[in-house]
Amino acid sequence: MDLKRLRYFTELASIGNFTLAASRLGIAQPALSMAMQKLEQEVGLKLINRTERRMTITADGEVLLRYARQVLQLMSDAERELQAQKGVEQGVIRLGVSAMLASYYLPEHLLGFCKRYPGVRITLFEAGTATLERMVLEGELDLALLRTDRPHEQIRSRPLIEEQIVACVPAGHPLAAQPSVSLAEVTDQPLVLFREGYFLREALSEYSRSARKPLDIRFETNLIELLKRLVREGVGISTCLSMILESESDLCALPFDPPIALPIGIGWKRNHYLSRAAEALVNYLQTPSKG
């Protein structure tokens, strides 16, 4: 059975949409449809129900999906273990991280790691916390920077940092004179926010739902410099990690009252093989002095 078709099938089942799955896989939609037709011909069973608006996996497809995930996971584990036999000097690490941590926390640490282990190749995947957790569980990532305040039973993690989520407002904004700000006050304002699925958006979205108070979102972007520019220009206020505003004289970081802490750790799938290179990165990130 063709492993590539199995991988396509599991991705399609996970996303539930041919167009989005093809985009994620980096192939054309007709190529994905053809691969699924050939897979159905190969097994002699109908695996996918296709309608105009959505697709679903058939009962036979669910059986294949269960085994396909096991086969692909075993192949992934075999590849990682074989890579690990080469030692830390050679290896590949698939690392997931949010955009803000990728820009403001990781660069210095990764630079130091790459200098110490120049033969290790790191492939970085940027996504929201929920997506990163799913990718770890499905074996698409070796490691990811994840929240540790909501542990998952299938994910092991080690703590790295604890940041504060703060409100980001222009220096001349009426709220800037306050020592802190509430979720109610922030949600009264026009907003520039990260997309749904990111922890920087989550607190406001949860408050909006519980208070039945719609958010006035003027702009959504995961581009941090653009977000800061929009806040400076008065398009709306935002939320961010306190670390990114340390050198911004024209932007104010207002802590929330009560505070919104964000503990971050490095996580991987429990009971799955961790390569020597991945272990080295975990240990390196936890080392206080990384000279």
Secondary structure, 3 states (H helix, E strand, C coil): CCHHHHHHHHHHHHHCCHHHHHHHHCCCHHHHHHHHHHHHHHHCCCCEEECCCCEEECHHHHHHHHHHHHHHHHHHHHHHHHHHCCCCCCEEEEEEECHHHHHHCHHHHHHHHHHHCCCEEEEEEECCHHHHHHHHHCCCCCEEEEECCCCCCCEEEEEEEEEEEEEEEECCCHHHHCCCECHHHHCCCCEEECCCCCHHHHHHHHHHHHHCCCCCEEEECCCHHHHHHHHHCCCCEEEEEHHHHCCCCCEEEEEEEEEEEEEEEEEEECCCCCCHHHHHHHHHHHCCCCC
